[in-house]
């Protein structure tokens, strides 16, 4: 079990660097408090890794991801539009009357989950689970992803204090749009 834990931690930690979900975490950290973002990515990661390890353990092979990637592409384009519409001119999102921590956590977890479906980290843990201890692989992959995204969270908090809100909003929308387009291109290939 320990071998599977350490191996999956290392593989997923490294695979997560520069990944779209890590950039998503960085972007969300500039807008929301760290604790709800961390809770959301941890919860989504636990579920996602359980699914991928379960599939890897049961089937020993990856599933076609075309539909999942198309769904994620549409979601990212929606996130881009949502980000542009959300002006935050007069008040911070967390002081808005419509803000609830539960709503923010659910929204972030959904975005993060969709960003990771069919991604290299999911496929990595699925592959590792084909011939290693399932619990160790799940735990290691979950901890590796949360650790890598935790670093993005810290960087996002730092950048959020240094960069003007409009620059963050337009940059975030552009990143979401580019991910959506890139995922559509991947689906069409």
N, C-alpha and C positions, 0 to 999 in steps of 0.2 A: 504494500500500500504506500509506503513512504517513497519508494522509487517512482511510482506513478504520480504521487503528489508533487515531488520536486521537478520531475520531468515536465509535467503539464504546466506547472507554475512558470517555469523558464520559457517554454515554447510559447505559451499564450502571452506572457509579459512582453516578450520581444516582438511577437506578431502584432500586438496591439499598437505599437509605436507608429504614429503617422496614419493610423486607421481612421476611417470616417467617424466612428463612434468616439474616439479619443478627441477628435476635433469638435465634435458635437458637445462633448463634456466641457471642453475649454470654452466654447461659445456660451453655453448655458451658465457656466460659472461666472461670466461677466454680468449676468442679469439677475441671478437668484442667489440666495444664501447657500453656503456650502453644505449645510446639513441636509436640506431637502434633496439637493442634487446627489449627494453621496448615498442617501437612502434609496433614491430612485434607481441609480445605476447599480447598486448592490443587489436590490431586489430583482431587477430585470436580468442581471448577470446570473444570479442563482437559478432563475427559471430557464433562461436560455441554455446555460451549461448543462442543466439537468436534461433538457430535451436533446441536446447534441450528444451527450454521453449515453443517454438511453438509446438513441438511434444507432450510435456507433457500436454499442454493446449488443444490441439486438440484431442489427442487419449487417454490421461489419462493412458498410459502404455508405457513401453519401447519396443524398436524394437530389433530383434535378431541382434547380433553384430559379428557373426562369420566372414562374409566377410570383414567387416571393420577391425577387428583385424588381419586378414590375410594380408590385404593391409598394415596396419601399421607395421606388422612384417617385411615384405619385405622392406619397407621404412627404418626401423631401421637398417637392415643389410646393406642396401645401404649407410646409414649415416656412419656406421662403416668403410666400405671400403673407402668412400670419405675422412674420417678423417685420415686414414692411408696413403692415397695417397698424401694428402695435407701436404707437408713437412715443408713449411715456413722456410727453412734453411736460406735464404739470406734476405728475406723481410717479413714484417708483411702483413697479408692479406689485411689490410686496406690501404697499400701503393702500393699494386700490381696494375699494369695497368688494370687488368680485374675487379677490385673492383669498384662497384658503390653502394652507400647507398640503392638505390631502389632494386638492386639484392639481397643484404644481407637481407633486410627487408622481401622481398618476400620469400626467401629461409627459413629464420627462422620461418616466419608465417606458411609456409607449413608444416615444421617439427613439430611445436608446435600443429597445428591443427590435424595432423595425430596422434600425441601422445595422444591427448585428446579424440579422437573419441571413443565412447563406454566406456569411463573410468568412475570411480566412481564419479568424480565431475560432469560429464555430466549427468549421471544417477541420481545423487542427485538433480540437478536443474530441471531435467525432472520430477522427482517425486514431488518435491515441487510445480511445476507449475500445477499439476493436480487439486489442490483445493485452490490455492492462487492467488493473483493479479499477472498477467503476467509481467507487466512492473517492479513492485517492485522486483519480483523474478529474472528477467533478470539483473536488475541493481545491486542488491545485490550479485548475483552469479558472475557477471563480476568483480565487485570491490573486492570481496573476493579472487578470483583467481589471479587477478593482484597484490593484496597486498601480498599474499603468495609467488608468483613468484618474486615479487620485492625484497623480503628478500633474495631469492636465487640469484638474480642478484647481490645484494650487496656482498654476501658471495663469489660469483664467481669472482667478481672484486678484492676482497681482496686476494683470493687464487691465482688468475692469476699473481699477482705481487710477490708471495712468492714461487711458484712451478716452476721448469724448464719446458720449452715448450714441450720437448719430453715426460716428465712424463704426462703432461696434454693431449697430443695427444694420447698416448697409453692408458691412463686411460679412455679418452672419447670414443675411439674406443671400448674398452672392455665393457663400460657401454651400448653403442648402441647395440653391439653384444648380450649382455645378455638380453636386452629388446626384441630384435628381436626373440631370441630363446624362451624366456618366453612367448611371445605372440603366437608363433607357437605352443608351448605346450598347451596353453589355447585353441587355435583353434582345436587342435586334440582331446581334452577331450570331 
